Amino acid sequence: MELQRDMGLSMIFIAHDLSVVKHISDRIVVMYLGRQMETATADTLTTAPEHPYTQALISSVLIPDPALEKARVRPILEGELPSPLAPPSGCVFRTRCPKVQASCAGATARK
Ligand code: SF4
C-alpha cells in the first residue's frame, strides 16, 4: 500500500482470503474456473455481492464474534467442482449455481 501510494503504482494481488483482499484492494475481480464472475469496488463487493459465487465466498469469511458467527446463515454451493480441463459450456458456474436456468448453458456470467 505504501508503494502504491508513493510511486503511483497499480498492482494485481491474487489470493483466496477475501478478508485480506478487501483490506488492500480498491477493486476486486472474483474468478471461477478462470472466468470472471463479478467485479466491483472492494466495499461494494464485500457488503452487497450480487453473484451467488461471490456471496458464498463472502459467507466463508469468519466473523470474530462467536455469537454472530453461530447465528449467520451461509449459502451452500451444491455439486462438484468441474474439471478446469473440461469446464461446462456456457456459464462455467452453472453446475453449482442456485439460480441456474436453461439459458445459462449458452451464457457467460459477468457483471
Ligand atoms: S449465468 Fe446462470 S449459472 Fe451463471 S451465474 Fe448467472 S444464473 Fe448462475
Residues whose N, C-alpha, C, O or C-beta is under 5 A from the ligand:
A	BS01	SF4	C91 F93 R94 C97 K99 V100 Q101 C104 A107 T108 A109
